Amino acid sequence: MSASTHRRVLPQAPARRGWCPGLSRPMPTGDGLLARVHPPLGILTLAQAHAVADGARRFGNGHLDLTARANLQIRGVSEATRTPLARLLETAGLGDARSDGGPQRLTLTSPLAGRDTAETLDVPALARAVEAAGLAVAGLPAKTLVVVEGRLGAEVPEGDVRMFPCAAGDVGIAVATEHGLHDLVACTREEAPAAVAALLNAFARTGRRRMRDLSPDEFGAVENAVGLAMQVLVPPPMRESGRGSVSPQGAPFSPLTGVTSLAPGQSMLAVDAPFGRCTAAALDHLVDLAARLGAEEIRLSPARGFVLLPRQDPSAADLTALARTFIIALDDPRRSVAACTGAPACASGSTPTLVDAALLATIFAPLGLEGRVAHVSGCAKGCARPGPADLTLVGRDGLYGAVIGGAPGDEPAIHLPIEAVMERLGRAKTVGLAAAFAPGNTVTEFGRYERPA
């Protein structure tokens, strides 16, 4: 299923902001200031993870968000605590990478990058080279994202630029356009960082916020810049693909939850945070477990969770304890539902998305077992899942706009209170999502679902 190409204009402030928060410049929201931490390559040492938990507990409200770009957000920071928080994390090696408003972290890689035997590229090395190149690009928009994937045929999240393996060990470079992904050039691993640097410099000169917003002339200028950097003619596109699939076809970008054997003597433990949120205490517990199992680091996942590579497997008691605060079971219905913080903690939200997502997960469970995904978003920014979902609910003025097979910025089919959403979702089990959420349909044969007091 492909997402619609029709997109609405995002709402004005406070729902849309022109910058991304960091440590030196946290963002005001409903529960105080929000400070975002950008771990290099999405990896924390155990000491760094403890520092994040300590900072959230001492200088925030003890709550952490895990983002779809594998970053961390400390909530509830105040004007009085923002400076000591930044100082603590800078000392831990997690300070902001730049001060010019550009992306604090430019690349996104799989949580298993560098450890996955299916990779044919040195993903960490490529990502570090791209990060270094990006720091030299003035005026690069804060949300620019380069996804680096080293496996053939793997699922890849949406981004502005994609780097992937192709024939003879070369690196393919593709860019997002209004109509889909456009393969730009193939080059050697040694040439790839320079090609991406030329691409990013040309993109920054356009003044656009995202690559997919480029006009045909602007896109042509970007192509020419890459061609000049490579001293070759940019070849015609190898493919044009749709904006994104709801259901992935290749190997998942983020590993599935639970314990998995990667190789003889090497296992992996992946856990997701329910709706992308955990407490400082939960992170501390995970770090203590990682140390006891011999893991040297904690890797963040775009599935809004954590990945450990321990020397010994966790015990049944370990998994039971983890399951109290994290998602481990593959059949946990919350795995099929993404949600942002929502009201009242987020100033952009008008609906209690976390409460409503928990309600939705139970009713959506049969569809989730079929591989369907849902997204409960407090506004049209879609922070928890920018891409399409089978059912996307977008909060606005206390109601939810229902988007079927699209993204949060797409036009809703209908606006409903959460109780009516639950009624129609019950009907969707038999008639399908599109029919259940068609405008004008009424549902009377199902009971009403109330939010808990």
C-alpha positions in Angstrom: 0.0 0.0 0.0 1.4 3.4 -1.0 0.7 6.6 0.8 -1.2 9.3 -0.9 0.8 12.1 -2.6 -1.8 14.7 -1.5 -0.5 16.5 1.5 -2.0 19.2 3.8 -0.2 22.2 5.0 1.0 21.6 8.5 -0.6 23.7 11.2 1.0 26.9 12.4 2.8 27.3 15.7 2.8 25.9 18.3 2.2 22.7 16.3 5.0 23.5 13.9 8.3 24.9 14.9 11.2 25.9 12.6 13.9 24.3 14.7 14.8 21.1 16.5 15.6 21.0 20.2 19.0 20.2 21.5 20.8 20.5 24.9 21.8 24.2 24.4 18.5 25.1 22.9 15.7 23.1 24.5 12.1 23.5 23.2 9.2 24.8 25.4 6.3 22.4 25.5 3.4 21.4 27.8 5.4 20.0 30.7 8.4 22.4 30.6 11.4 22.4 28.4 12.2 19.4 26.2 16.0 18.7 25.7 16.9 16.3 22.9 20.0 14.1 23.2 21.6 12.9 19.9 23.9 9.9 20.6 26.6 9.5 17.9 25.4 6.7 15.5 22.6 6.1 18.1 24.9 4.3 20.5 25.4 5.0 24.2 28.1 3.6 26.4 26.7 2.3 29.7 28.2 5.3 31.5 26.5 7.6 29.0 23.2 5.9 29.5 23.4 6.2 33.2 24.2 9.9 32.7 21.1 10.4 30.6 18.9 8.7 33.3 20.6 10.7 36.0 20.0 13.9 34.1 16.3 13.1 33.5 15.8 12.4 37.2 17.8 15.4 38.6 17.0 18.1 36.0 13.8 16.9 34.3 10.6 15.2 35.5 12.0 11.7 35.2 10.4 10.9 31.8 12.2 10.1 28.6 11.0 9.9 25.0 12.6 7.6 22.4 12.3 9.1 19.0 11.8 7.6 15.5 15.3 8.8 14.7 16.8 6.9 17.6 17.4 9.9 19.8 16.4 10.6 23.4 14.3 13.4 24.8 14.4 14.5 28.4 11.2 16.1 29.5 10.2 18.5 32.2 13.5 20.6 32.1 13.2 24.1 33.5 15.1 27.3 32.9 16.9 26.7 36.2 18.0 23.2 35.3 18.7 23.4 31.5 22.3 24.6 32.0 23.4 21.9 34.6 21.7 19.2 32.4 23.7 20.4 29.4 26.9 20.5 31.4 26.3 16.9 32.7 25.7 15.4 29.3 28.5 17.4 27.6 30.9 16.0 30.1 29.6 12.5 29.2 30.3 13.1 25.5 26.7 13.8 24.5 26.8 17.5 23.9 25.4 19.2 20.8 27.5 18.7 17.7 26.8 22.1 16.2 25.4 25.6 17.1 24.3 26.9 13.8 20.8 25.4 13.7 21.8 22.5 11.5 21.1 18.8 12.2 22.7 17.7 15.5 22.7 14.1 14.1 22.5 13.8 10.3 22.5 10.0 9.8 20.3 7.1 10.8 21.6 3.6 10.8 20.2 0.2 11.8 20.7 -0.6 15.5 22.8 -3.6 14.3 25.0 -1.6 12.0 28.5 -3.0 12.0 27.3 -6.2 13.7 24.9 -7.6 11.1 26.5 -10.4 9.0 24.1 -9.5 6.1 25.7 -6.1 5.6 27.9 -5.6 2.6 29.0 -2.1 3.5 30.9 -0.7 6.5 27.9 1.3 7.7 29.4 2.9 10.8 32.4 4.2 8.7 30.2 5.6 6.0 27.9 7.2 8.6 30.8 8.8 10.4 32.2 10.2 7.1 28.8 11.6 6.2 28.4 13.2 9.7 31.8 14.9 9.3 30.9 16.1 5.8 27.6 17.5 7.0 29.2 19.5 9.8 31.0 21.5 7.1 27.7 22.4 5.2 26.4 25.8 6.2 22.7 26.3 6.2 21.8 22.7 6.2 18.2 22.3 7.5 17.8 20.9 11.0 15.6 18.0 9.9 17.8 16.8 7.1 18.3 13.0 7.3 20.6 10.6 5.5 19.7 6.9 6.0 22.7 4.5 5.6 21.7 0.9 5.1 24.3 -1.9 4.4 21.9 -4.8 3.6 20.5 -5.6 0.2 16.7 -5.4 0.1 16.2 -4.3 3.7 13.4 -2.0 4.8 14.6 1.6 5.0 12.8 4.5 6.7 12.0 7.7 4.9 14.7 10.3 4.7 16.1 13.0 2.4 19.0 10.8 1.2 19.5 7.1 1.2 22.8 5.3 0.9 22.6 1.6 0.1 24.7 -1.3 -1.4 24.6 -2.0 -5.1 26.6 -4.1 -7.6 30.3 -4.7 -7.2 30.5 -3.3 -3.7 29.6 0.2 -4.8 27.4 2.6 -2.9 24.1 3.8 -4.3 22.8 7.2 -3.4 19.1 8.1 -3.8 17.1 11.1 -2.9 13.5 11.7 -1.9 11.3 13.6 -4.4 7.7 14.6 -4.4 6.9 11.5 -6.4 9.1 9.0 -4.6 12.6 7.8 -4.2 14.9 8.7 -7.1 18.2 6.8 -7.5 20.9 9.5 -8.3 24.3 7.8 -8.7 26.4 4.8 -7.9 30.0 5.3 -6.7 32.8 3.6 -4.9 32.9 3.6 -1.1 35.7 6.1 -1.2 33.8 8.5 -3.4 30.5 8.3 -1.5 31.2 10.9 1.3 32.3 13.5 -1.3 29.2 12.8 -3.4 26.9 13.2 -0.4 28.8 16.4 0.6 28.2 17.9 -2.8 24.5 16.9 -2.7 24.0 18.4 0.8 25.8 21.7 -0.2 23.6 22.0 -3.3 20.5 21.2 -1.2 21.4 23.8 1.4 21.7 26.5 -1.3 18.1 25.9 -2.3 16.8 27.1 1.1 14.2 24.2 1.1 13.5 22.4 4.4 13.3 18.9 2.9 14.6 17.2 -0.2 11.2 16.2 -1.4 10.2 19.9 -1.6 12.6 20.7 -4.4 11.3 22.1 -7.7 12.4 20.4 -10.9 15.0 23.1 -11.5 16.3 22.9 -8.0 16.5 19.1 -8.2 18.4 19.4 -11.5 20.9 21.7 -9.8 21.4 19.1 -7.1 22.0 16.4 -9.7 24.5 18.6 -11.6 26.4 19.3 -8.4 26.8 15.6 -7.6 27.8 14.9 -11.2 30.5 17.6 -11.1 31.8 16.2 -7.8 32.0 12.8 -9.4 33.3 14.2 -12.7 30.8 11.9 -14.4 27.4 12.4 -15.9 24.7 11.5 -13.4 23.0 8.4 -14.8 19.3 8.2 -15.4 17.4 6.9 -12.4 17.6 3.1 -11.8 14.1 3.2 -10.3 11.3 5.5 -9.1 9.4 4.2 -6.1 6.3 5.3 -4.3 6.5 7.6 -1.2 6.5 4.6 1.2 4.9 1.3 2.0 2.8 0.8 5.1 3.9 -2.8 5.4 7.7 -3.4 4.9 8.7 -6.0 2.4 12.4 -6.6 3.2 14.3 -7.3 6.4 13.2 -4.9 9.2 15.4 -1.9 9.7 15.0 -2.3 13.5 15.2 -5.8 15.0 12.1 -7.4 16.5 11.7 -7.5 20.2 12.9 -10.4 22.3 16.1 -12.5 22.4 17.6 -13.5 19.0 20.8 -15.4 18.2 23.0 -13.4 15.8 25.9 -15.8 15.5 27.4 -18.5 17.6 28.1 -17.0 21.0 26.4 -13.7 20.2 22.8 -13.0 21.0 20.7 -9.8 20.9 18.1 -8.5 23.3 15.7 -5.9 21.8 13.1 -4.1 23.9 10.7 -1.3 22.8 9.4 1.4 25.1 5.6 1.5 25.2 4.6 4.3 22.9 8.2 5.5 22.9 8.3 6.5 26.6 10.2 5.2 29.6 11.3 6.5 33.0 14.8 7.3 34.2 14.4 4.3 36.6 13.6 2.0 33.8 16.7 3.1 31.8 18.8 2.6 34.9 17.5 -0.9 35.3 18.3 -1.7 31.7 21.8 -0.4 32.0 22.4 -2.5 35.2 21.2 -5.5 33.3 23.4 -4.8 30.3 26.4 -4.6 32.6 25.6 -7.8 34.3 25.1 -9.6 31.0 28.4 -8.3 29.6 27.0 -5.8 27.1 29.3 -2.9 26.4 26.8 -0.4 25.0 23.2 0.3 24.5 21.9 0.9 20.9 18.8 3.0 20.3 16.3 1.8 17.8 14.0 3.8 15.4 11.3 1.4 16.7 11.6 3.6 19.8 13.4 1.0 21.9 16.8 -0.3 23.0 19.1 -3.1 21.7 21.7 -4.9 23.7 24.4 -7.2 22.4 25.2 -9.2 25.6 27.9 -11.9 26.2 25.3 -14.1 27.9 21.6 -14.5 27.5 19.1 -13.0 30.0 17.4 -15.4 32.3 13.6 -15.9 32.4 13.6 -13.7 35.6 15.4 -11.0 33.8 12.9 -11.0 31.0 10.0 -11.0 33.4 11.4 -8.0 35.2 12.0 -6.1 31.9 8.5 -6.8 30.7 7.1 -4.7 33.6 8.4 -1.5 31.9 9.3 -2.5 28.3 7.7 -4.4 25.4 9.4 -7.8 24.8 6.7 -10.2 23.5 6.2 -10.1 19.7 2.4 -10.4 20.3 2.2 -7.4 22.5 -0.6 -5.3 20.9 1.2 -2.1 21.7 3.9 -3.0 19.1 1.4 -2.2 16.3 0.5 1.3 17.6 2.8 4.3 17.5 2.0 7.3 19.6 3.5 10.6 20.6 3.3 12.3 24.0 0.2 14.3 23.2 -1.7 16.5 25.7 -1.1 17.7 28.3 2.7 17.2 28.2 3.0 18.4 24.6 1.9 22.0 23.8 1.1 21.0 20.2 -1.4 18.3 21.2 -5.1 18.6 22.0 -5.8 14.9 22.8 -4.4 12.5 25.4 -2.6 10.4 22.8 -0.9 8.0 25.3 -4.2 7.1 27.0 -6.0 6.8 23.7 -3.3 4.7 22.2 -3.5 2.2 25.0 -7.2 1.9 24.4 -6.7 1.6 20.6 -4.0 -1.1 21.0 -6.4 -3.5 22.6 -9.1 -3.1 19.9 -6.6 -2.9 17.1 -4.8 -6.2 18.2 -6.5 -8.5 15.6 -5.4 -6.2 12.8 -1.9 -5.9 14.3 -1.5 -9.6 14.2 -2.1 -9.4 10.4 0.8 -6.9 10.1 -1.3 -3.7 10.2 0.0 -0.6 12.0 -1.7 2.3 13.6 -0.5 5.7 14.6 -2.1 8.1 17.2 -0.6 11.5 16.6 -1.3 14.6 18.7 -0.9 16.9 15.7 0.0 16.8 12.0 3.8 16.8 12.6 3.6 13.0 13.2 6.7 12.9 15.5 6.2 9.3 16.5 5.8 8.0 12.9 6.3 10.5 10.1 5.5 8.0 7.4 2.2 6.2 6.5 0.3 3.8 8.6 -2.8 1.6 7.9 -4.7 3.8 10.3 -3.4 7.3 11.4 -5.3 9.4 13.9 -4.4 13.0 13.9 -5.5 15.1 16.9 -7.1 18.4 16.3 -9.3 20.5 18.7 -10.0 17.4 20.8 -11.0 15.2 17.9 -9.1 12.8 15.7 -8.8 13.0 12.0 -8.8 9.5 10.5 -6.3 8.9 7.6 -6.5 5.5 6.0 -3.2 4.3 4.5 -1.6 7.7 4.8 0.7 9.9 6.9 -0.2 12.5 9.5 0.1 15.3 7.0 -2.5 13.7 4.6 -6.1 14.8 4.4 -8.3 12.9 7.0 -11.4 11.1 5.7 -13.4 12.1 8.8 -13.0 13.8 12.3 -14.2 11.8 15.3 -14.0 11.7 19.1 -12.0 8.7 20.4 -15.2 6.9 21.5 -16.5 7.0 17.9 -13.0 5.9 16.6 -13.3 2.8 18.9 -16.8 2.0 17.6 -15.7 2.2 14.0 -12.5 0.2 14.7 -14.7 -2.6 16.0 -16.6 -2.6 12.8 -13.3 -2.6 10.8 -12.7 -6.2 11.8 -15.4 -7.3 9.4 -15.8 -4.5 6.8 -12.2 -3.2 6.6 -10.7 0.1 7.7 -11.7 2.1 4.7 -15.3 1.2 4.9 -15.5 1.6 8.7 -14.1 5.1 8.6 -15.9 6.3 5.5 -17.6 9.7 6.0 -21.4 9.4 6.7 -21.3 5.9 8.1 -22.7 5.5 11.5 -22.0 2.7 13.9 -24.8 1.7 16.4 -24.3 -2.0 16.9 -21.1 -1.6 19.0 -20.9 -0.3 22.6 -19.1 2.9 23.4 -15.7 3.0 24.8 -15.0 5.6 27.5 -11.6 7.0 28.6 -10.7 5.9 32.1 -11.2 8.6 34.7 
